[in-house]
Amino acid sequence: MSLADLLFPKKCLECGREGSYICASCIAKLKTLSQVCIECGRPSIDGMTHVACKRPLGLDGLIFIWPYGGVVRKALLALKYKYAKQIAEELAQYSLLFLRKRYVILPPESTLIPIPLYWYRENWRGFNQTEEIGKLISKEMDWDFQPELLIRKRLKRPQAQLKKEERSKNIRGAFSLNPHYSSFIIHNSVILFDDVLTTGSTLKEAAKVLKRKGVKNVWGLTIAR
């Protein structure tokens, strides 16, 4: 038995059934969400941004997998505050089942970029949970994986404490390209990956940086909404 098993016994975070942190029964209880346009919030085929809503520096589409509730919510919170990396593996595997079954719209030749944490917060947690899950998904989907391409500056206030309008202002200018990657050739299609979608401000701000550098197609992908 490993130290992780002693600290975090393998029981479903929702129902307590032994064997895994996320059991198939509890994940199946989460309803399938209809995808929406990131700009207007109205239903959209496969999450594509409506033609009338598209912006030159905006996201071309967005896919989210589950509602933020039940076992997924508990798993994401456990990742943030209990550091059990095996939960990331289970979330990645269920995410892959979803993507392979329902979404072939995402370009096969893509670069997946996880939304970075501010370096101090990442050091405090020990790892970036979004990066851990994104790495596993990228490998199985055969996407390029570039976790250090974007740099995040420290925000004046945590996004979770703010309302929708305040979040957009607070996150403005928070991302930049890593100067060590100035000559790096990014695929024409990039998938920005984050754990939870709230207002979309973070993904939109990161997309601006990439599109200003010439990336033609930028999608968002999140575990939950």
N, C-alpha and C positions, 0 to 999 in steps of 0.2 A: 504493500500500500504506500502510495506516494504522500509527500507532505500536503499536496493540494487536496488529496482525498480525505486526509485527516481534518484539514481546515474547512473544506467545503465538500461534505459528503455528497455523492452523486445521487441526489433525489430531485425529482421534478420541482422546480421553483413554484409551481402553481398548485399541484395536487399532492406532492410528496411521494409519488411513486418512485421506487428505487430503480437505478440503472442509468439515468441520464438527467441532465439539468432541465431539458426541454423534452417532454414526452410527446409522442405523435398524437395522442388523444387531445392534449391541451392545445397543441398548435392547430389542430383541425377545428377547434371550437371558434377560432378567430374568423370573422366574416371576411369575404373577399370584397375589397374596396374597388369602386369604380374609379378609373384614372381621370384626372382633370387637367385642364390647361393651367400651367403655372402662373399665368398672368391674370386671367379673369376668374379662375376657379370653377368654370362650368365644365361639364363632361366633355371628354376628348378621347378620340380613338387612340388607344395604346399610349396615352399620355403626351401625344404630340401637341406642341404649342399651336393654337389656332393661327391660321395665316394672317387674319386681321389683327391678332394680338402680338405678332412677332416684332421684336426690336433688334436693331443691328447688333447690339452687344448682349442680347438676352439669351436665355436658355432655349434650345430648340425642342426640348421635351423633358418630361420628368416621369419617372416610374417609382412608386412606393409599394412596398410589399404587404405590410400588415397595418392594421390600426394600432395605435399606441395604447395597448391595454393587455390584460391577461398575462400569460407567461412571457410574451415578448417584452412587455414593459419591465417585468421583474428581471428578466435576463439582462436587459440593457442597463438597468440600475445596478445589478450585481457586478457587471463588467466595469462600471465606473468607480464603484466604491469598495469592491471586494477582490478585484484583480484576479479572478479565476479565468485564465485564458482559455480553458477548455470550453467555456460557454461560447466563446467566439467561434470555435470550430463547429459547434452544433448549430449556431445561428447561420453560419456560412453554408452548411450543408442543406438546411431547409430553404435558404434563399436560392440556392442553385436549383433545387427542385422546382421552385416557382418560376425562375427565369427560363429554364429549359422547356418547361411545359407551356408557358404563356407568352414569352416575349422574345421573338426572333428579330424584332425591329431594331434592337440595339446593334450597331455596326460591329461585325466580327473583328475587324482590324481597328482596335481602339486602344487608347491609353487610359487606364483607370487611375485617377488621382484622388486619394482620400483627403477630405477636408482636414487640414492640420490643426493641432492644438497649439496654443502659445507655448513656447519651449518650457517655461517654468511649470505650467500645469502638467505637461507631459512628464517632466522629471518627477513631479510630486506623485503622480499616479503610478509611474513606473512604465507605462506604455500608453499608446493611443488606441483605444478600442476600435475606432473606425478603421485604422490602418491594419489592425490584426485581421478583422473580418474581410476587408478589401483585398488583402494579400491572398487569402484563400480563394476568394471568388475569382480573382484575376487568373490565378493559376489554372483553375478548372475550366474557365471560359476562354483560355488562351489569349487573354488581353495583356498588353504591356502594363507594367505596374511601376509607377513613379511616385513614391510617397514623399519625396523631398523636393519636388518641383515647385511647390508653392510654400511660401513662408507666411506665417501669421504674426501680426503685431499684437501687442497687448491692447485689449479693449479698455475704454474708460470705465465701463460697467458691464457685468455679465449679461449676456443676451436674455437669459431666463428671467431676469428681473424687470424686463421692459415690455411695453406694449408694442403692437405691430409697427406703428409709425416711428416709434423711438428706435426700434431694432434696425431699421433701414439706415437711419442716420448714424447710429452707434457703430455699425459694421463697415461704414463707408471708408475705403482706403485701407482696410485691414489686411489685404493680401498683396503679395508681390511675388515675382518670379525669383527663384533662387539664383543669385548671380553666377554661381558655379555651373549653372545649366544654360548659360547664355547661348551656347552653340548647339544645344540639344535639339534634335529634330523631333517634334511632337507629331503624332499621327493627326490627320485631318479631322479625326473624330476623337473627342475626349469625353469620358464619363466621370463626372464629379460625384464622389461617393460620401455619404454622411449617414449617421445612425438614425436621427429623427428629423423629420420635416415639421417645422412649426409655421413660420410665415414665408419661408423660402428666401429670406433676405441674405443669408449666408451663401447659399448656392448661387444666387444671382450676382453677388459681389465678386465671387471667385470666377464666375463665367466671364465677367467684364475683362478681367486681367488677361485671360486666355485669348479672348476674341481680339483684344487690342494687339496681341502678338501674332495674329493671323490664323488662329485655329478656326476652321470653318464651321464645325458642327460640335456643339457642346450639349450634352444631356446631363440630367441629374438622376441619381439613383439613391434611394434611402430605404433603410430597413422598415421604418414605421412612419406613420403620420398621425 
